[in-house]
Amino acid sequence: MTPRPEFDPSTLARTERMVGRRAVNEIVSLFLEHAPAEVEALQRAARSGSCDAAARAAHSLRSSAFNVGALRLYDLAGELERHATARDAAALERDVEPLDGSFALVRSELERHARSLTAKRIAVIEDNPDNRVLTRALLESRFEIVEFENGPDAIAALGEAAPDLILLDISLPGLDGVEVLRRLRAIDVLGEVPVIALTAHAMSDDRSRLLEAGFDEYVAKPILDEADLIGPIDRLLGAK
Ligand code: MN
């Protein structure tokens, strides 16, 4: 039998559709909290030939692995549970070997997933690909980033899933940033989302003009110091 993939992210996506992001987040946290002890108990029992203890540990690890999409770990635990139930201590000791490696892989995948679940989501609306790359590089270690090249795409998508904050380029082809802001603000779920204007225009009246138009903050491009961008973002997200 070919081993199944170590980790199946679609399991979590499916669960999120059914029960929501908060519940998935809790399931992942519970797994990360309890699975290390279950893995350790199973290894100890398997190596010392304690079939009853191994069967219990394998059974509980198996069901928690399934819930988070840890397919290979689920199969391994199932195999160990069968050996334990058959009181086959030699097979237990032999087949417990890959457990550590499998669990380490799943743990790092889930930790990454947990970070993306708890990270605030920032939408970047910017037509210049270089600027999108720079903005993403500055922000992606701390935030989940979604990008749009133009206003209409952003308006359609963000109305369905509101971000925590929006970075909006003023100079966009077609609808400019001020018009995009007006349309975003007209959408119920986006009315209160902080929006930062990104503009290359170093005009002295830009700031007051943009704040008057309804932007919460203004950041001039090029961004020379990351604090110029991260400062206003943290302030606006903290003030929410
Ligand atoms: Mn632009």
Boltz pocket constraint, residues with backbone or C-beta under 6 A from the ligand:
constraints:
  - pocket:
      binder: B
      contacts: [[A, 126], [A, 127], [A, 128], [A, 169], [A, 170], [A, 171], [A, 172]]
      max_distance: 6.0
